[in-house]
Amino acid sequence: MNNDNNSIFERMLAGGLIPDNDPQLPEMWKVVQRTIELSAALNTSASVDQIRERLSEITGKEIDKSTTIFMPFYTNFGKHINIGKRVFINHACSFLDLGGITIEDDVLIGPKVNLITENHPLDPSNRKSLDLKSILLKRNAWIGAGSTILPGITVGENSVVAAGAVVNKDVPDNTIVGGIPAKIIRTID
């Protein structure tokens, strides 16, 4: 992870440890500050079109007109969120995306879902460093209300995460998981 030739943003998306004394951290904090400022406008949007427009500004990528996002919506960074077509994101979701979040087409995300790509080392002397791993929600996945998807997880195509689950292992395609930690309940025919 110590490839000094890459920008902090490239290293964040590559995953792994970003030391708390990294000389490029001020660049990350500039984006965080901008996202904080833009989020206030996002969460007072008066229409779905306005929500898409304001979230597009935060992510730096156009949100497709077929995608619907309800407010409030929370993100700490925004630039590392990629959202496909025909995606639905319900109220009060929180996306901590420093490590990168990819949501493929036709994904449904229930209210109060947390997508967390960030962690910290257990070693107290290094705890303020960031340990980043991306999240991938594959096509047609359904993430139930109040679920939490932890760093480094892929939720497979057509899979369902039951409401309230905490997902700490990859979910295979065509599978239903639930519980804390999430376990396979059954497959989908």
N, C-alpha and C positions, 0 to 999 in steps of 0.2 A: 504494500500500500504506500510505500515511500517513493513513488515515482514523481519526483519534483518537476518533471517536464510536463505533467498534466495539470490542468487547472483544478481547483478544489471541486468544481462542479462535475468534472469528469471522474474524479476520484470518488466523490459521493455516489455517483451512479454505478461505479465499478464495485462498490461495497467494501466493507471492512472498516478498519479503525481510522478515524480522523482525530489526531491528538488535539487536546484542548489548547495547546500552544502552537498549533499550525499557523504559519505566518499569513496564510490566505483566508483564515476565518473571518476577518473583517468584510471580505467580499460576500460571504454567505450572509452575514448579519445585515448587510445593505439590502439584500433581497428579502430577508425576513421583515425588516422595517417597512419596505414598500408593500409587502403582502398585508401587514397589519393595517396600513393606511387604506389599501384598496378593499379590504374585507369589510370595513365599516359601510362603504357604499354598496358592496355586494349584498350584505344582509339587510339593507333597506330597499332592495329592488322591488318594483311594483308589478312586474310581470315576468313570466318565464323567459321571454325574449331578452329582457333586460338582465336577468340572471345569467343567461348564456353569454351575453356580451361582456358583462363584468368579470365572470369567471374566465373567459377567454383572455382578458387583459392580465389577470393574475397568472394564468398558466403559460401565457405567451403562445398559445395554440388555439385555433378556432374550435369552439365547441359546436358540433354538428346540430343543425336545426331539429333533427329527429330525437335529440337527447333532452331529457327533462330533469332539472334539479330543483328541489324545494329548499327554501330557507327555513331556519338558519343553516349555514354550511360553514365549516371551520377548516382552515388549513394554516400551517405555520410557514410554508415555503411556497407551494403552488407550482413553481416552474418544473417540478419533476412529476407532475400528474399528466397522464395521457388517457383520454376518455374517448371510447369508440362511438359508434352510431347506435341509435335506439336504446341508449342506456337510460335507466331511471334511478335517480338517487333521491331518497325520501328525506324528511326533515331531520335536522340536528345531527348530521354525520360529521365526523372529525377525521381528516386525512393528514397524518404527519408523514410528509412525502420526501424528506431529505434524501432517502435511499432510493426513491423512485417507485411510483405506483402506476401500473398499466391496467386499464379496464377495457377489455375487448368488447366487441359489439354485443348487443342484446342482454347485457348484464342488468339484473335487478338488485338494488341495494335498499334494504329496509331502513326505518328510522333508527337513529342513535347508533349507527354502525361506526366502529373505530377501525381504521386501517393504519397500522403503526409500523413504520420502516426503521425506527430508531430505537437504539438501546444504549446501555452504558456498560463498561467493564465492571466485573465484580470487585476487582482489586481497588480498595479505597484510595490508594495513591494515584490511580489513573481514572477514577470514576467519572470525572467531568469530560472525558473524551467521548466521542460518538462512535458507536458501532452500528454501521448501516447495512441493511439488506433489503432488496427490493421485494415488492408484492406484485403478483400477477393474478388477475381474475380473468379466467378464460371465458370464451364465448358462451353466452346463455347461462352463466352461473347465477344463482339466486342466493343472496346473503341476507339472512333473516334479521329481524329487529334486535337491536342491542348486542349484536355479535361483535367480537374483537378478532381481527386477523393480525397476527404477530409478524415481526420481521422475517423476511426470507421465504414466505409462504406462497405457494401456487395453489389456487383453487381451480380444479379441473373443469373442462367443458361440460355443460349441462348439470353440474353438481349443485347441491343445496347445502347451505350451512344453516342449521336450525337456529331459531331465535335464542339469543343469550349465550351461544357457544363461544368458547375461546379456542381459536385454532392455532396450534403450535407445531403442526406437522402438515405436509402437503396433503391435499385432498385429490384423490384420483378422479379422472373423468367419470361422469355418470354415477356419482356416489352421494349419499346423504350422510352428513356428520352432525353430531350434536353433543352437548355436554361440556364440562370443564374438567380436564382438557377435552377437546372434541375427539370423539371416537366414531368409527364407521358404524352407522345404524343399518344401512342396507344399500344395495345398488339399485339403479334405475334401469328398467328394461328399455 
